[in-house]
Amino acid sequence: MIAVILAFSDDPARLELRPAHRDRAAALHEQGVLLAGGPFEDQTGALLLFSTEDMTVVEAALEDDPYYSAPGVEVLTVQPWTIATGGIPGRD
């Protein structure tokens, strides 16, 4: 899996792109590329977990969605992630 962590600022420009961004995320989920994604409760950022170990797939998804380069959105981390404890149903 690959984890992506985003940071949000108070710039409202990102909110205009959010509906299309969520549609893209839903499509990636349906394709099995995105396991889960969503904002932190305090709206300071978000976490996305991609169901792939192929960094080029994740990079392409980030490049294809204008939301990730919008004012108010910063991609902080894109890195492989491994479950050490617990599990995700269907992924064990």
Secondary structure, DSSP 8 states (H G I E B T S, - for coil): -EEEEEEE-S-THHHHHHHHHHHHHHHHHHTTSEEEEEE-TTSSEEEEEES-S-HHHHHHHHHH-GGGGSTTEEEEEEEE----SS--TT--
